[in-house]
Amino acid sequence: MRSHLRTSIGMLAIWTILTGLAYPLLVTGLARVVFPRQAAGSLIVEEGGPVGSALIGQPFDDARYFWGRPSATTPEFDAAASGGSNWGPMNPELHARIASRTASLGDSRPDGSIPVDLVTASGSGLDPHITTAGARYQVSRVATARGLEMAVVQQLVERYREERQFGFLGEPRVNVLELNLALDSLSGAREPTRP
């Protein structure tokens, strides 16, 4: 019995060290060498300090900024609570949230249509991107609030547009934080850099 117990405890210790310590350190070390920006959280740095991550959305509600997708987490954009609302299409709470968000966006299109990503949360509730249609929808509001020409803001949207991943996955999109930082940099401040 003691022989089996000693062998079991020894194997537990060996595998704990290998899989719980050595393997994570190896993978982390390789990631920092091969993908340093991603391993550090894809942080966006401005004036020497991090202002956010390119992978996690942030709440913007000032008319001077582009607004991202609504967050399904409570509190908003809490990475520890990542997940969708799981509300079905007939859920009255989902309808109320969509109606509230639609009213806050206003009506800037002749047909009254609003891109769906501006009124519904993503599956993670943390999406940092909006579609280019979602960004274009907000150009008029942002330009008016900042006293800029619409063409200037539209050019900025196109400049920060990211194409489909691998040319066929997803939709063309814009990272809201990066776009808003670029808007702020129009006043003469330098553009954000990534570590």
Contacts in CASP RR format, 6 or more apart in sequence:
PFRMAT RR
TARGET T0000
AUTHOR 0000-0000-0000
METHOD contacts of the structure
MODEL  1
MRSHLRTSIGMLAIWTILTGLAYPLLVTGLARVVFPRQAAGSLIVEEGGP
VGSALIGQPFDDARYFWGRPSATTPEFDAAASGGSNWGPMNPELHARIAS
RTASLGDSRPDGSIPVDLVTASGSGLDPHITTAGARYQVSRVATARGLEM
AVVQQLVERYREERQFGFLGEPRVNVLELNLALDSLSGAREPTRP
28 39 0 8 1.000
29 39 0 8 1.000
31 38 0 8 1.000
31 39 0 8 1.000
32 39 0 8 1.000
32 40 0 8 1.000
36 195 0 8 1.000
37 43 0 8 1.000
37 194 0 8 1.000
37 195 0 8 1.000
40 195 0 8 1.000
41 53 0 8 1.000
41 55 0 8 1.000
42 53 0 8 1.000
42 54 0 8 1.000
42 55 0 8 1.000
42 194 0 8 1.000
43 50 0 8 1.000
43 52 0 8 1.000
43 53 0 8 1.000
43 54 0 8 1.000
43 194 0 8 1.000
43 195 0 8 1.000
44 50 0 8 1.000
44 51 0 8 1.000
44 52 0 8 1.000
44 53 0 8 1.000
44 54 0 8 1.000
44 177 0 8 1.000
44 178 0 8 1.000
44 181 0 8 1.000
44 192 0 8 1.000
44 194 0 8 1.000
45 51 0 8 1.000
45 192 0 8 1.000
45 193 0 8 1.000
45 194 0 8 1.000
45 195 0 8 1.000
46 181 0 8 1.000
46 192 0 8 1.000
46 193 0 8 1.000
47 189 0 8 1.000
47 190 0 8 1.000
51 177 0 8 1.000
51 181 0 8 1.000
51 192 0 8 1.000
52 58 0 8 1.000
52 177 0 8 1.000
53 128 0 8 1.000
54 128 0 8 1.000
54 175 0 8 1.000
54 177 0 8 1.000
54 178 0 8 1.000
54 194 0 8 1.000
55 126 0 8 1.000
55 128 0 8 1.000
56 77 0 8 1.000
56 79 0 8 1.000
56 126 0 8 1.000
56 128 0 8 1.000
57 68 0 8 1.000
57 69 0 8 1.000
57 71 0 8 1.000
57 77 0 8 1.000
57 126 0 8 1.000
57 127 0 8 1.000
57 128 0 8 1.000
57 176 0 8 1.000
57 177 0 8 1.000
58 77 0 8 1.000
58 128 0 8 1.000
58 176 0 8 1.000
58 177 0 8 1.000
59 71 0 8 1.000
59 76 0 8 1.000
59 77 0 8 1.000
60 66 0 8 1.000
60 67 0 8 1.000
60 68 0 8 1.000
60 176 0 8 1.000
60 180 0 8 1.000
61 67 0 8 1.000
62 145 0 8 1.000
63 141 0 8 1.000
63 142 0 8 1.000
63 144 0 8 1.000
63 145 0 8 1.000
64 142 0 8 1.000
64 145 0 8 1.000
64 146 0 8 1.000
64 183 0 8 1.000
65 142 0 8 1.000
65 180 0 8 1.000
65 183 0 8 1.000
66 130 0 8 1.000
66 135 0 8 1.000
66 138 0 8 1.000
66 142 0 8 1.000
66 174 0 8 1.000
66 176 0 8 1.000
66 179 0 8 1.000
66 180 0 8 1.000
66 183 0 8 1.000
67 105 0 8 1.000
67 118 0 8 1.000
67 130 0 8 1.000
67 138 0 8 1.000
67 176 0 8 1.000
68 118 0 8 1.000
68 127 0 8 1.000
68 128 0 8 1.000
68 130 0 8 1.000
68 176 0 8 1.000
69 117 0 8 1.000
69 118 0 8 1.000
69 120 0 8 1.000
69 121 0 8 1.000
69 122 0 8 1.000
69 125 0 8 1.000
69 127 0 8 1.000
69 129 0 8 1.000
69 130 0 8 1.000
70 97 0 8 1.000
70 101 0 8 1.000
70 119 0 8 1.000
70 120 0 8 1.000
70 121 0 8 1.000
71 77 0 8 1.000
71 78 0 8 1.000
71 121 0 8 1.000
71 125 0 8 1.000
71 126 0 8 1.000
72 83 0 8 1.000
72 84 0 8 1.000
72 85 0 8 1.000
72 121 0 8 1.000
72 122 0 8 1.000
72 123 0 8 1.000
72 124 0 8 1.000
72 125 0 8 1.000
73 81 0 8 1.000
73 82 0 8 1.000
73 83 0 8 1.000
73 84 0 8 1.000
73 125 0 8 1.000
73 126 0 8 1.000
74 81 0 8 1.000
77 125 0 8 1.000
77 126 0 8 1.000
79 126 0 8 1.000
82 124 0 8 1.000
82 125 0 8 1.000
82 126 0 8 1.000
83 123 0 8 1.000
83 124 0 8 1.000
83 125 0 8 1.000
83 126 0 8 1.000
84 121 0 8 1.000
84 122 0 8 1.000
84 123 0 8 1.000
84 124 0 8 1.000
84 125 0 8 1.000
85 93 0 8 1.000
85 94 0 8 1.000
85 121 0 8 1.000
87 93 0 8 1.000
87 94 0 8 1.000
88 94 0 8 1.000
97 119 0 8 1.000
98 119 0 8 1.000
98 120 0 8 1.000
101 118 0 8 1.000
101 119 0 8 1.000
102 114 0 8 1.000
102 119 0 8 1.000
105 114 0 8 1.000
105 118 0 8 1.000
105 119 0 8 1.000
105 137 0 8 1.000
105 138 0 8 1.000
108 137 0 8 1.000
108 140 0 8 1.000
108 141 0 8 1.000
109 137 0 8 1.000
114 137 0 8 1.000
115 130 0 8 1.000
115 131 0 8 1.000
115 133 0 8 1.000
115 134 0 8 1.000
115 137 0 8 1.000
117 130 0 8 1.000
117 131 0 8 1.000
117 133 0 8 1.000
117 134 0 8 1.000
118 130 0 8 1.000
118 134 0 8 1.000
118 137 0 8 1.000
118 138 0 8 1.000
121 127 0 8 1.000
128 175 0 8 1.000
128 176 0 8 1.000
128 177 0 8 1.000
129 162 0 8 1.000
129 173 0 8 1.000
129 174 0 8 1.000
129 175 0 8 1.000
129 176 0 8 1.000
130 173 0 8 1.000
130 174 0 8 1.000
130 176 0 8 1.000
131 171 0 8 1.000
131 172 0 8 1.000
131 173 0 8 1.000
131 174 0 8 1.000
132 157 0 8 1.000
132 158 0 8 1.000
132 161 0 8 1.000
132 171 0 8 1.000
132 172 0 8 1.000
132 173 0 8 1.000
132 174 0 8 1.000
134 174 0 8 1.000
135 157 0 8 1.000
135 161 0 8 1.000
135 174 0 8 1.000
135 179 0 8 1.000
136 154 0 8 1.000
136 157 0 8 1.000
139 150 0 8 1.000
139 153 0 8 1.000
139 154 0 8 1.000
139 157 0 8 1.000
140 150 0 8 1.000
142 148 0 8 1.000
142 153 0 8 1.000
142 183 0 8 1.000
143 149 0 8 1.000
143 150 0 8 1.000
143 152 0 8 1.000
143 153 0 8 1.000
146 153 0 8 1.000
146 183 0 8 1.000
148 186 0 8 1.000
152 186 0 8 1.000
153 183 0 8 1.000
156 179 0 8 1.000
156 182 0 8 1.000
156 183 0 8 1.000
156 186 0 8 1.000
157 174 0 8 1.000
157 179 0 8 1.000
159 182 0 8 1.000
160 174 0 8 1.000
160 175 0 8 1.000
160 178 0 8 1.000
160 179 0 8 1.000
160 182 0 8 1.000
161 172 0 8 1.000
161 173 0 8 1.000
161 174 0 8 1.000
162 172 0 8 1.000
162 173 0 8 1.000
162 174 0 8 1.000
162 175 0 8 1.000
163 172 0 8 1.000
164 170 0 8 1.000
164 171 0 8 1.000
164 172 0 8 1.000
178 192 0 8 1.000
181 191 0 8 1.000
181 192 0 8 1.000
182 191 0 8 1.000
182 192 0 8 1.000
185 191 0 8 1.000
185 192 0 8 1.000
END
